Amino acid sequence: MSDTRRPVTVLSGFPGAGKNMLLNGVLNNLEGRCITVRRAAT
């Protein structure tokens, strides 16, 4: 049986905590990775 799990990172935090800066850094350095961005507003 093959392992089909994939690593997942959840980015959360208070307003102004630097989430956008961190996400922009990740998106600018993909190095062949696939990324899905989903924003869940409450």
Secondary structure, 3 states (H helix, E strand, C coil): CCCCCCCCCCCCCCCCCCHHHHHHHHHCCCCCCCCCCCCCCC
